[in-house]
Every structure is written in C-alpha cells, then in structure tokens.
Amino acid sequence: MARTFMDLLWDYGVFVVFIIFSTLVPLWGRFFGKKEKTKADYVFGLGTISMGAMMLSIARGTLGVRSFLGYPSELFYRGSAMWETLYGMVTAYPIVCFVFIPVYFNLGVTSVYQYLDLRFNSRLVRCLASGTYVIRSLLNLGVTVYTPTVALNTVIGIPYWASLLGISAISIIFNLLGGLKAAIMADVIQGVTMILISIAIIIQSMINVGGFDKIFTVPAENGRLNFFNFTGDFTIRVDTTSAWLGQLFMSLSIFGCQQNFVQRYLSMSTFKEVRRTLMSNIPVVITLFSLAWIVGMGVYAVYAQCDPMAGGYINKMDEILPFFVEDKFSYLPGVLGLFMASLFNGALSLNVSNLNSLATVTWEDFLSPLPRFKGISDKQQLTIIKFIGSVYGVMVMGVGFAVGLLSGVIESSMLMTSATSGPLLGVFLLAMLVPVANWKGAASGMIVSHIVTLWITFGSLTVDKETVLLPTSVEGCTNETFSAGIVKPSKSWLLANTPLEVESDFSYLDGPLEEHIARTPQFPETLYSISYMYYSLIGTFLTVIIGTLVSYLTRHRDDAYDHKLLHPAVYRLSRMLPGKARRYVNNPDIRPKNCPSASKKIPLDNPAFEPSLESIHEKKSPLEPAVFIVNMSVPVEVPSSVPSAEPTAADSNQLVPEEVGDLKEVRT
C-alpha cells in the first residue's frame, strides 16, 4: 500500500483532529464541571455516570480493540468458529449478575480483591489474586497499545514508537486529570465511532458485491459460515464446545473477578441498577460482537476471488481491514484517517480505564496496609493512586516496546491470559460457594493451579501444531481489482522485524512446506496439545477441587468469617443441610454501600453480646441444635439442653443459633 503525502493529507488531518477531540471532551468536566475531590469520586465516579454510558463502556471492555481488527481477519482466513465464543460471553452475564454481584455490592470494598481478604482473613490469598490481575493486565495492555501501531505504520506511515509514545502520554494525562468518569466517556466516544465505521464498511461492501444478500451468501458458499461443530476433539483450536465452555470460564473470570469491571458495577447506586445494566447489556454485546463478524463477511465477499495477502499486497492477515478501508474508501478523503484514529483511540481508552483499575488495586492491596501509609488523608490517597497510574502508563509503554522487539511475545501473552483466568475464577468461587474453604485451601489451590496451567501453557509452545487455514483465491485478480495507487509494498526492515499475533501462522509463506510424518503423540505431548480455550476451565476446577480438599483437611475454629461473605443462597442452603454448627463472626470491616458511617458491629462471639432465650429459640426447640452449615464444617460445642436461667457470657460463646445470623445489625 503506497500513497503520497498529499494523498494522505486529509487523513492526517482527520486523525489529529479526532484524537484531540476524543481526548478533550472526556476531560471537559475536569475544567468546567464537577471535579473529583475524593478517592471515591476518582475510582467510582459516584452519581455522575448514566446507565447508557456504563452499558457501552462494559461492552467496549468486553470486546476490546482487538475484535475490531481481529474478528474480520479471523472470518476471512479461518471461518466463523471463533464467533461461537459469543455463547460463553452471553451465558456469563446472568451468572455474574446473580452469583458475584450480590456478594460484592454491600460490602463497601474498593478493590475486588479486598473481598478475598475479608473472606479468608489472609493477605497471601489477596496478594496472589491481585498480583495475578496486575501481571495479566500489564501483558494485555502492552499488546493492546501495540496492536494499532502496526496498522498506523503500515498504512499512514506513523512510526510505531511514535504511536506508543502518543498513547502512553495521553493515557497519563487522562489518569492525572480524570477518573473513571473520563475513562467511560472515552469508551463511549470510541464505541460510537467504531459502530459508525463498521456500518459504513458493511454498506460499502454491499455496494461492491451488488446486494446485501451477497454479504452472507458468498462466505457461506465458500465455507466461512460453519456453526455447531461438535468435534469432541480437545486438541482442535476451537470448535463449538471449546468456544462456549472456554469463553464462559474466561468471561466469568474477567467480568466477575477483574477490578476494571467490578469497579464499574460498584459505581452504580443500587443492585437493581446493576442487574438492569448487565442484563440489558446482553443484546448490546451480541450486536457489537456480531457487527465485527458481519464486517468480516462483507470484506470477504469483496475479496473472495482476489485475496490481498495471497496476492502479496499485505503481509499479515490482520491488515486485511485497513487495506479494505484504504482501497475501497479512497474516493472519500479522511475516512482512512478516521479509521486509524478509532484504532488509536480504542487502545487509548482501554489503557486509560485499566490504568485506573491497576492503580486502585495496587494501592488497596499492596501499599495501603504498609505502616508508612497508615492514617494518611483521602486527598493524599488520591494523589498516590494517580501517581501509581502514571507509573503503570510508563510500564505499559515499555511492554509495548518489548512486544515490538521480541518475537512471540503476543502469542505468549494471550496464552498467559487464558492460563491465569482459571486460578483467579477458582479462588472467588471457593470464597462465595464453598463454606468450608479457608485461606490454606485457597492459597494451595491457586498455587497448584498456576503451576499446572503454566506448565501446560509453556509446554504447548514446544508442540508443532498444524495451521489450518481456509483456502483463498487469486484467480479474480485484475489490474482493476484495487484502487489506483494500491501497489505491493516493499518489505522494510521494520516490517520484517515487527511480529504480529498471526506471524507464526504464516511461516509457510516464507519457505517450502515440510512433510509431516503421522505419528501418535505420547504423554505429555497429548496434554500440551489441548486447545488453549480449555486452560481457564482446567485452572478453575483445579483451584476449586484442591482448595476444597485442603480446606477440609486443615479446618480450624479460627477460620470463622462473616456469613455475608458467602452467597446468600449458599448460606441459606447450608442452614438446611445436616451437620454441626459453624462459627460465624460479625466482621466490623464490612459496611453497607452508601452507609460509610454505619455503626461498628460486634463479633458474635463477643462476651458483651448476650442474646435472649426468646430470640435464640424463636424457631427451634431447646433440644434441637441450630444448624446452618454443610457437612464439611468446623465442629463446635452445641449444648444438648438450654439452662433455665439467662445465659452467661461463657455460654454465649458456645451457643451459635441460626437466628443470630438473621439479625440485621448489632449496634454499640
């Protein structure tokens, strides 16, 4: 692709104007509106974010900038198998809404990993989970900010280092001047722009192929639309089963256990609003997700008889969409610049929102407990969080540079994301759904799960996996196929040394095909050959199973916790099942949402708290033990009879009636 500077002048202008616009508008309120004065304002944007903006922001965070480029090229060269990951995303939303959010919402936590500390009373478990999130986010953000730089360099000639510097500098400015509200506004601008560009590409495709129906019939006739493919083979890269189950567990880990998403849920005022937003977001995600694939279908319909990559016009399959925009929109000056600006802004908005979450997690989980930071003011905390976010902005830029210099980093980071999703999800499921779980089981489950999944992940890099690409054609290529000015690019040093996510998939283009001798794989090669889509599922089950067993074997009276840290349905079910009574305590660190001045609660085993016999035996007879746990519970002494006199302080430590757990609040 080669065009002169004058030809691209409009595109450069539109690119610069859009970046300035999308940067200043979200920050407008910082100068002329209500400013973030407290840490809560910065982290949650209290009371200032509309439901519609929150829905679009969550959808944008779900799909990311990679979907805008990746899904069209995926359909063009591999078909629609990955489209079926939508099943897992859609299934995850109601599970997050009715399993995770009821537990988080009224705990008064800032970091989602603070919940693990409350539940297990363990800094180790909390730091393991938050450390996993920080490392995974840094790797993903490095890839996110690098992805559009290659297209910018290839199409309009902006050096990738300049794009990285620009994204990082603007992200740091956002971090210093705005909070969650500014990040969500940037997501809204980005989401609307991508929707409009996608619709324009579909309309242009329809014009080029001669009808809207051709966008669907041409890919279908050439084997691009193949759904409900249940192979039963765990080594296939993706089929219907792996797409649904694998994406379900990855989505649960991301939507339910990741700070940047939970931070958005907790910024809403009521649980009803959260539920309405999440459930209403399902059709939004379906629409935006499918829109990217329909764009791919339109691009394929146009180039079905003349594949630009097979013809040597592009080097990587992810360049197919930028090539289409430059080729088919050449008659509209500025469209290419708007397209590239949307890619740039997409990486920018994701970087901004994640820097906010990374800084919050680092402060709450690692720094705030240190003695040096005890007792500092809310304003000082806000300053520290902004500084941490700026440091992370520089670190992400460094990771982006590393991605551009080291081959294979992108693929490794994607595998790392899949591998870390399981342990993170597993420890939250242990905390919410397994009453017997303690910190020893949670830590053991996470550590063993990390070791096993990382072993499989890095072992998979040693296995030669066959690259299966659908056939393309160049039979229809003529001198008039592409617009004037579109020529085959020369392979510069930068392009030759700039890896992309799909580089390893096309190594056959650079040399002769090798003949592979059929053989039966042996262990551990069979394990390494499992599709990476199953890594999150494997990690989740390992964490839950090992965590439950270790917790049961190491159970102790001191593992007591507040019953509000369990899912309400699990707590009610545990009360109906037979078993010995579990000792719960009333945690004073739990404060209801929107009630920061709630009175401090007294632990249930405090001698000062002496419930009356009427409250103890309102529902059960004196001889009937109070039961509200599953069998795998910590045994405590429950007297077989109740004294006729008022219970003493010592007796109140032993009596653990279920009615006590029903008390709304015990005030001093």
C-alpha positions in Angstrom: 0.0 0.0 0.0 1.7 3.2 -1.2 0.2 6.7 -1.3 1.9 10.1 -1.4 1.9 12.5 1.5 -0.5 14.8 -0.4 -2.9 12.0 -0.9 -2.9 11.3 2.8 -3.1 14.9 3.9 -6.8 14.8 4.7 -6.3 11.5 6.6 -3.5 13.0 8.7 -5.7 16.0 9.5 -8.8 13.9 10.4 -6.5 11.6 12.5 -5.1 14.5 14.6 -8.5 16.3 15.0 -10.2 13.2 16.2 -7.5 12.4 18.7 -7.7 15.9 20.1 -11.5 15.8 20.2 -11.6 12.4 21.9 -9.1 13.5 24.5 -10.5 16.9 25.4 -14.2 16.0 25.6 -13.9 13.4 28.4 -11.7 15.9 30.3 -14.1 18.8 29.8 -15.7 18.3 33.1 -12.3 18.4 34.8 -12.1 22.1 34.0 -15.7 23.2 33.7 -17.7 20.7 35.7 -17.6 18.8 39.0 -14.1 17.8 39.9 -13.0 14.6 41.6 -12.3 15.7 45.1 -12.1 12.3 46.8 -10.8 8.9 46.1 -14.4 7.5 45.8 -15.1 10.2 43.1 -12.0 9.2 41.2 -12.4 5.4 41.5 -16.2 5.1 41.1 -17.4 8.5 39.6 -20.2 8.5 42.2 -23.6 9.5 40.9 -22.3 11.0 37.6 -22.4 8.1 35.1 -25.5 7.3 33.2 -26.7 3.7 32.6 -26.3 4.0 28.8 -22.7 5.2 29.1 -22.0 2.4 31.6 -23.5 -0.3 29.3 -21.5 0.9 26.3 -18.3 1.0 28.4 -18.8 -2.5 29.7 -19.5 -3.7 26.2 -16.3 -2.0 24.9 -14.3 -3.5 27.7 -15.7 -6.9 26.8 -14.8 -6.8 23.1 -11.7 -4.6 23.1 -9.9 -3.1 20.2 -8.6 -6.4 19.0 -12.0 -7.5 18.0 -12.3 -4.6 15.6 -9.3 -5.8 13.6 -9.1 -9.5 14.6 -12.6 -10.8 14.0 -12.8 -9.8 10.3 -9.5 -11.4 9.6 -10.4 -14.4 11.6 -13.5 -15.0 9.5 -11.6 -14.3 6.2 -8.9 -16.9 6.8 -10.3 -19.3 9.4 -14.1 -19.1 9.3 -16.7 -18.5 11.9 -15.7 -21.0 14.6 -14.5 -18.2 17.0 -17.8 -16.4 16.5 -19.3 -19.0 18.8 -17.4 -17.7 21.8 -20.4 -15.4 21.9 -22.3 -18.2 23.6 -19.9 -18.1 26.5 -20.0 -14.4 26.9 -23.8 -14.2 26.9 -24.0 -17.1 29.4 -21.5 -15.4 31.7 -23.6 -12.2 32.2 -26.5 -13.6 34.2 -24.1 -15.8 36.3 -22.1 -12.7 37.2 -25.3 -10.8 37.9 -26.8 -13.3 40.3 -23.8 -15.0 41.7 -21.0 -12.4 42.0 -22.7 -9.0 42.4 -25.0 -9.9 45.3 -21.8 -10.8 47.3 -19.8 -7.7 46.3 -22.4 -5.0 46.3 -23.0 -4.3 50.0 -19.5 -5.0 51.4 -18.2 -1.5 50.9 -15.0 -2.6 49.2 -12.9 -0.5 46.8 -10.8 -3.4 45.4 -12.5 -6.6 44.4 -9.5 -8.5 45.9 -10.3 -6.8 49.3 -13.2 -9.2 49.4 -10.8 -12.2 49.4 -9.0 -10.7 52.4 -12.3 -10.3 54.3 -13.4 -13.8 53.4 -10.2 -15.7 54.2 -8.5 -13.2 56.5 -5.3 -13.7 54.6 -3.1 -11.2 52.9 -1.4 -14.0 51.0 -4.6 -15.0 49.1 -5.5 -11.4 48.4 -2.0 -10.6 47.1 -1.9 -13.8 44.9 -5.2 -12.8 43.3 -4.4 -9.1 42.8 -0.8 -9.9 41.6 -2.3 -12.3 39.0 -4.5 -9.5 37.8 -1.7 -6.9 37.7 0.7 -9.1 35.7 -2.0 -10.2 33.3 -3.3 -6.7 32.7 0.2 -5.3 32.0 0.8 -8.0 29.4 -2.6 -7.5 27.8 -2.2 -3.7 27.8 1.2 -4.0 26.2 -0.4 -6.0 23.4 -3.4 -3.6 23.3 -1.4 -0.5 22.8 0.9 -2.1 20.3 -1.8 -3.6 18.1 -2.9 -0.4 16.3 0.7 0.9 15.9 1.5 -1.7 13.3 -1.6 -0.7 11.2 -0.7 3.0 11.7 2.8 2.4 10.5 1.8 0.2 7.6 -1.0 2.4 6.2 -0.2 6.1 7.0 3.5 5.8 7.9 3.5 6.8 11.6 6.4 5.0 13.3 5.3 2.5 15.9 7.4 4.1 18.6 5.7 7.5 18.0 2.3 5.8 18.3 3.3 4.1 21.6 4.6 7.4 23.0 1.4 9.2 22.0 -0.9 6.6 23.5 1.1 6.5 26.7 1.4 10.3 27.1 -2.3 10.8 26.6 -3.1 7.9 28.9 -1.0 9.5 31.7 -2.8 12.9 31.2 -6.1 11.1 31.4 -5.0 9.4 34.6 -3.9 12.6 36.2 -6.8 14.8 35.2 -9.7 12.4 35.1 -11.0 9.3 36.9 -13.5 6.5 36.0 -15.9 9.1 34.5 -13.4 10.3 32.0 -12.4 6.8 31.1 -16.1 5.8 30.5 -16.7 8.9 28.3 -13.7 7.9 26.2 -15.1 4.4 25.9 -18.4 5.9 24.7 -16.8 8.1 22.0 -14.7 5.1 20.9 -17.7 2.7 20.8 -19.9 5.0 18.8 -17.1 5.7 16.3 -16.4 2.0 15.7 -20.1 1.3 15.3 -20.4 4.0 12.6 -17.2 2.9 10.8 -18.4 -0.7 10.9 -21.8 0.2 9.4 -20.0 2.2 6.7 -17.8 -0.8 5.8 -20.9 -3.0 5.5 -22.6 -0.5 3.2 -19.5 -0.2 1.0 -19.2 -4.0 0.8 -22.9 -4.3 -0.2 -22.3 -1.7 -3.0 -19.2 -3.5 -4.2 -20.7 -7.0 -4.4 -24.1 -5.9 -5.6 -26.5 -6.5 -2.8 -26.9 -7.1 0.9 -27.6 -10.8 0.5 -24.2 -11.4 -1.2 -22.5 -10.5 2.1 -24.0 -13.6 3.6 -24.3 -16.0 0.6 -20.7 -15.6 -0.7 -19.0 -16.5 2.6 -21.5 -19.4 3.2 -20.8 -20.8 -0.3 -17.0 -20.7 0.4 -17.2 -22.5 3.8 -16.8 -19.5 6.0 -20.0 -20.0 8.0 -19.9 -23.3 9.8 -21.7 -23.4 13.1 -22.5 -26.0 15.8 -19.4 -28.1 15.1 -19.2 -30.5 18.0 -16.0 -32.5 17.3 -15.2 -34.0 20.7 -11.5 -33.4 20.0 -9.9 -31.3 22.7 -6.8 -30.6 20.5 -8.7 -28.6 17.9 -8.0 -24.9 18.2 -11.7 -24.0 18.6 -15.0 -25.8 18.0 -18.5 -25.2 19.4 -17.7 -26.9 22.7 -14.4 -25.2 23.4 -15.7 -21.9 22.2 -18.7 -22.0 24.6 -17.1 -23.6 27.7 -13.7 -22.0 27.3 -15.1 -18.5 26.8 -17.6 -19.0 29.6 -14.9 -19.5 32.2 -12.7 -16.8 30.8 -15.6 -14.4 30.7 -16.6 -15.2 34.3 -13.0 -14.6 35.4 -13.0 -11.2 33.5 -16.5 -10.0 34.3 -16.7 -11.3 37.8 -13.2 -11.2 39.2 -11.4 -8.3 37.4 -11.1 -4.9 39.0 -11.9 -2.8 36.0 -15.3 -4.5 35.5 -16.3 -4.8 39.2 -15.3 -1.2 39.7 -18.0 -0.2 37.2 -20.6 -2.3 38.9 -19.9 -0.8 42.3 -20.1 2.7 40.9 -23.9 2.3 40.5 -26.1 3.3 43.3 -28.4 0.2 43.7 -28.2 -3.5 43.0 -31.3 -3.2 40.8 -29.5 -0.7 38.6 -26.5 -3.1 38.3 -28.8 -6.0 37.4 -30.7 -3.9 34.8 -27.5 -2.7 33.3 -25.9 -6.1 33.0 -28.9 -7.9 31.6 -29.6 -5.0 29.2 -26.0 -5.3 28.1 -26.5 -8.7 26.6 -28.2 -7.5 23.4 -25.7 -4.7 23.1 -22.7 -7.2 23.3 -24.5 -9.5 20.8 -24.9 -6.6 18.4 -21.4 -5.2 18.7 -19.8 -8.7 18.6 -21.8 -9.8 15.6 -21.2 -6.4 13.8 -17.4 -7.1 13.7 -18.1 -10.5 12.1 -20.6 -9.1 9.6 -17.8 -6.6 8.6 -15.6 -9.6 8.0 -18.2 -11.3 5.9 -18.5 -8.1 3.8 -14.8 -7.8 3.3 -14.5 -11.5 2.3 -17.4 -11.1 -0.2 -15.5 -8.3 -1.9 -12.1 -10.1 -2.0 -13.4 -13.7 -2.4 -11.7 -14.1 -5.8 -8.7 -12.0 -5.0 -7.1 -12.4 -1.6 -4.8 -9.4 -1.0 -2.4 -11.4 1.2 -2.1 -14.3 -1.2 -1.5 -11.7 -3.9 1.3 -10.0 -1.9 -0.5 -6.7 -1.2 -0.4 -7.2 2.6 1.9 -9.2 4.8 -0.3 -10.1 7.7 -3.9 -11.2 7.9 -4.8 -8.5 10.5 -4.0 -5.9 7.8 -7.0 -7.0 5.7 -9.4 -4.5 7.2 -7.1 -1.4 7.0 -6.3 -2.5 3.4 -10.1 -2.6 2.6 -10.6 0.9 4.0 -7.7 2.3 2.1 -8.7 0.5 -1.1 -12.5 1.0 -1.2 -12.8 4.4 0.5 -10.1 6.1 -1.5 -12.8 8.3 -3.0 -13.6 9.8 0.4 -10.7 11.8 1.8 -10.3 11.4 5.6 -12.1 8.1 6.1 -8.8 6.2 6.4 -7.6 8.8 9.0 -10.8 8.4 11.0 -10.5 4.6 10.9 -6.9 4.8 12.1 -7.8 7.3 14.8 -10.5 4.9 16.1 -7.9 2.2 16.4 -5.6 4.6 18.2 -8.4 5.8 20.5 -9.5 2.3 21.1 -6.2 1.3 22.5 -6.1 4.6 24.4 -9.5 4.2 26.1 -8.8 0.7 27.2 -5.4 1.7 28.5 -6.9 4.6 30.5 -9.7 2.6 32.2 -7.2 -0.2 33.0 -4.6 2.2 34.5 -7.3 3.4 36.8 -8.1 -0.1 38.0 -4.4 -1.2 38.2 -3.6 1.8 40.4 -6.6 1.2 42.6 -5.7 -2.5 43.1 -2.0 -1.7 43.8 -2.9 0.9 46.4 -5.6 -1.0 48.2 -4.0 -4.4 48.1 -0.2 -3.8 48.4 0.5 -0.3 49.7 -2.3 0.9 52.0 -1.6 -1.8 54.6 2.0 -0.7 55.0 2.7 1.2 58.3 4.1 4.2 56.4 0.7 4.9 54.8 -1.4 4.4 57.9 -3.6 7.4 58.7 -3.0 9.5 55.6 -5.8 11.7 54.3 -8.2 10.8 51.5 -6.7 13.5 49.3 -3.2 12.0 49.8 -4.5 8.6 48.9 -6.0 10.1 45.7 -2.6 11.7 44.8 -0.8 8.4 45.4 -3.3 6.4 43.2 -2.8 8.9 40.4 1.0 8.6 40.7 0.8 4.8 40.6 -1.4 5.0 37.5 1.2 7.2 35.8 4.0 4.8 36.6 1.9 1.9 35.1 1.4 4.1 32.0 5.2 4.1 31.5 5.4 0.4 32.3 2.8 -0.4 29.7 4.7 1.6 27.1 7.8 -0.4 28.0 5.9 -3.7 27.5 4.6 -2.3 24.2 8.2 -1.7 23.0 9.2 -5.2 24.1 6.3 -6.6 22.1 7.6 -4.8 19.1 11.1 -6.2 19.5 10.7 -9.7 20.8 9.2 -12.4 18.6 6.4 -14.5 20.0 5.5 -12.1 22.9 2.0 -11.5 21.7 1.1 -15.2 21.4 2.7 -15.9 24.8 0.7 -13.1 26.5 -2.5 -14.4 25.1 -1.7 -17.9 26.4 -0.8 -16.3 29.8 -4.3 -14.6 29.9 -6.0 -17.9 29.3 -3.8 -19.7 31.9 -4.4 -17.1 34.6 -8.2 -16.9 34.2 -8.8 -20.2 35.9 -7.0 -19.8 39.2 -8.4 -16.3 39.6 -12.0 -17.5 39.0 -11.5 -20.6 41.1 -10.5 -18.7 44.3 -13.6 -16.5 44.0 -15.8 -19.5 43.6 -14.2 -21.1 46.6 -14.9 -17.9 48.6 -18.5 -17.5 47.6 -19.8 -21.0 47.2 -17.8 -23.3 49.5 -18.4 -22.6 53.2 -15.6 -24.8 54.4 -13.0 -23.0 52.3 -10.2 -21.4 54.3 -7.0 -19.4 53.4 -4.8 -22.5 53.4 -7.0 -24.2 50.8 -7.5 -21.1 48.7 -3.7 -20.4 48.6 -2.9 -24.0 47.8 -5.5 -24.3 45.1 -4.3 -21.1 43.4 -0.6 -22.0 43.6 -1.0 -25.6 42.3 -3.4 -24.4 39.6 -1.0 -21.8 38.4 1.9 -24.3 38.3 -0.1 -26.8 36.3 -1.7 -24.4 33.8 1.6 -22.6 33.2 3.3 -25.9 32.7 0.7 -26.8 30.0 0.9 -23.3 28.5 4.7 -23.3 28.0 4.7 -26.9 27.1 2.3 -26.2 24.3 4.9 -23.9 22.8 7.1 -26.9 22.2 4.5 -28.8 20.2 4.2 -28.2 16.5 0.6 -27.6 15.8 -0.8 -27.8 12.3 -2.0 -24.4 11.0 -5.4 -24.9 9.4 -6.4 -22.0 7.1 -9.3 -22.0 4.7 -8.4 -21.8 1.0 -8.4 -18.4 -0.7 -8.2 -17.5 -4.4 -6.3 -15.0 -6.6 -8.0 -16.1 -9.8 -10.1 -13.0 -10.0 -7.3 -10.5 -9.6 -7.0 -8.0 -12.4 -5.5 -4.5 -12.9 -8.8 -3.0 -11.9 -9.4 -5.1 -8.7 -7.9 -2.5 -6.4 -8.0 1.3 -6.5 -5.3 3.4 -8.2 -2.3 3.9 -6.0 -2.5 0.4 -4.4 0.7 -1.4 -5.0 2.6 -4.3 -3.5 4.6 -3.0 -0.5 8.3 -3.4 -0.2 9.3 -5.4 2.9 11.2 -2.9 5.1 13.4 -3.8 8.0 10.7 -2.6 10.4 8.0 -4.8 9.0 10.4 -7.7 8.7 11.3 -7.4 12.4 7.8 -6.5 13.7 5.9 -9.5 14.9 2.2 -9.7 14.9 -0.2 -12.1 16.6 -0.6 -14.2 13.5 3.1 -14.2 12.4 3.7 -17.8 13.4 0.6 -18.9 11.5 2.0 -17.9 8.1 5.6 -19.2 8.4 4.8 -21.4 5.4 4.7 -18.4 3.2 8.4 -17.8 3.7 9.6 -21.3 2.8 8.6 -24.7 1.3 6.1 -26.8 3.1 7.5 -29.6 5.2 6.1 -33.1 5.1 4.8 -34.2 8.5 5.0 -37.8 9.4 1.9 -39.1 11.0 2.5 -40.4 14.5 0.7 -41.0 17.7 1.6 -38.3 20.3 2.7 -39.5 23.7 2.4 -38.0 27.2 3.0 -35.2 28.0 2.7 -34.1 24.3 -1.0 -35.1 24.4 -1.5 -32.7 27.3 0.4 -29.9 25.6 -1.8 -30.3 22.5 -5.0 -29.4 24.4 -6.6 -26.2 23.0 -5.8 -23.1 24.9 -9.5 -22.5 25.1 -9.7 -25.1 27.8 -7.0 -23.6 30.0 -9.4 -21.5 32.1 -11.7 -24.4 32.7 -8.8 -26.6 33.8 -7.4 -23.9 36.1 -10.8 -23.3 37.7 -11.5 -26.9 38.5 -8.0 -27.5 39.9 -8.3 -24.5 42.2 -11.8 -25.4 43.5 -11.1 -29.2 44.0 -7.6 -28.7 45.6 -8.8 -25.8 47.6 -11.8 -27.7 49.0 -9.8 -30.8 49.9 -7.0 -28.8 51.6 -9.6 -26.7 53.5 -11.4 -29.7 54.8 -8.2 -31.3 56.0 -6.9 -28.2 57.7 -10.2 -26.8 59.0 -10.0 -24.9 62.3 -12.2 -22.9 64.6 -10.2 -19.7 63.8 -11.4 -19.9 60.1 -14.6 -18.2 61.2 -15.9 -15.4 58.9 -19.0 -13.2 58.4 -21.8 -15.1 56.7 -22.4 -12.1 54.4 -19.3 -13.0 52.6 -21.0 -16.2 51.3 -23.5 -16.1 48.5 -26.9 -15.6 50.2 -28.4 -18.8 48.5 -25.4 -20.9 49.7 -25.8 -19.6 53.2 -29.5 -20.4 53.3 -28.8 -23.9 51.8 -26.1 -24.6 54.3 -28.6 -23.9 57.2 -31.0 -26.6 55.9 -28.4 -29.4 55.5 -27.4 -31.6 58.4 -24.1 -31.0 60.1 -22.5 -29.4 63.1 -22.9 -25.7 63.6 -20.4 -23.4 62.0 -19.0 -20.5 64.0 -19.6 -17.2 62.1 -18.5 -13.8 63.3 -19.7 -10.3 62.5 -16.9 -8.5 60.7 -16.6 -4.8 61.6 -14.8 -4.0 58.4 -18.0 -4.7 56.3 -20.0 -1.6 55.9 -23.1 -1.4 53.7 -22.9 0.5 50.4 -23.7 4.2 50.7 -23.5 4.0 54.5 -19.9 4.9 55.3 -20.9 6.0 58.8 -22.6 2.8 59.8 -22.1 1.8 63.4 -19.4 -0.7 64.1 -20.7 -4.2 64.5 -19.8 -6.5 67.4 -18.5 -10.0 66.7 -21.0 -12.7 67.5 -18.6 -14.4 69.9 -18.0 -11.2 71.9 -19.0 -11.8 75.6 -20.7 -8.4 75.7 -23.3 -9.7 73.3 -25.9 -11.9 75.2 -29.0 -12.8 73.1 -32.1 -13.6 75.0 -33.6 -17.1 75.1 -36.6 -15.9 73.2 -34.5 -14.8 70.3 -32.4 -17.9 70.4 -35.3 -20.4 70.3 -37.9 -18.5 68.4 -38.0 -21.1 65.7 -36.3 -24.2 67.2 -37.0 -26.1 70.4 -34.4 -26.2 73.2 -33.3 -29.7 72.3 -33.0 -29.0 68.6 -29.5 -27.9 67.5 -29.1 -24.8 65.4 -27.8 -26.0 62.0 -26.7 -23.7 59.1 -23.7 -25.4 57.5 -22.8 -28.2 55.2 -21.2 -31.4 56.5 -17.7 -30.1 55.8 -17.9 -27.6 58.7 -15.9 -26.7 61.7 -17.3 -28.6 64.7 -18.2 -26.5 67.8 -19.8 -27.4 71.0 -23.6 -27.1 71.0 -25.3 -27.9 74.3 -27.9 -30.6 74.3 -30.1 -28.6 76.6 -30.6 -25.0 77.5 -30.4 -23.7 81.0 -33.5 -22.2 82.5 -31.7 -19.1 83.5 -30.3 -16.3 81.4 -27.1 -17.5 79.5 -23.8 -16.4 80.9 -21.1 -14.7 78.9 -19.3 -18.0 78.6 -22.5 -19.7 77.3 -22.9 -17.0 74.6 -19.6 -18.0 73.2 -20.8 -21.6 72.7 -24.3 -21.0 71.6 -24.3 -20.3 67.9 -28.0 -20.1 67.0 -29.1 -19.6 63.4 -31.3 -16.7 64.4 -28.2 -14.7 65.3 -27.2 -14.8 61.7 -30.6 -13.3 60.8 -30.1 -10.1 62.8 -29.8 -7.1 60.5 -27.2 -5.3 62.6 -25.9 -5.1 66.2 -25.0 -1.6 67.1 -22.9 -0.5 70.1 
